Amino acid sequence: MIQSILVYIILAISVGYLAQKFLVPKTLFSSKKNNPKACGQDDCGCS
């Protein structure tokens, strides 16, 4: 019984990880603080 529950928990975690890695856009998880070369900061001349 406990083995089945653990298998389903591990399966759910792995499917969630794969969905986050490949299906969800990266813009949801990135922050502007981590990207110092973003347009509009430090006069990068990209406009």
C-alpha positions, 0 to 999 in steps of 0.5 A, spaced: 500 500 500 505 505 501 509 502 495 503 504 491 502 511 494 510 512 493 510 510 486 504 515 485 508 521 488 514 520 485 510 520 478 507 526 479 513 530 481 517 527 475 511 529 470 510 536 474 518 537 473 518 535 465 511 540 464 515 545 468 522 544 464 518 543 457 511 546 456 511 552 461 514 558 458 521 560 461 518 568 462 514 565 468 520 563 472 525 569 470 526 575 473 529 581 471 534 582 476 538 576 474 539 579 467 543 585 467 543 585 459 536 586 459 533 592 454 532 599 458 537 598 463 544 601 463 543 604 456 545 598 452 543 601 446 538 595 444 532 600 442 
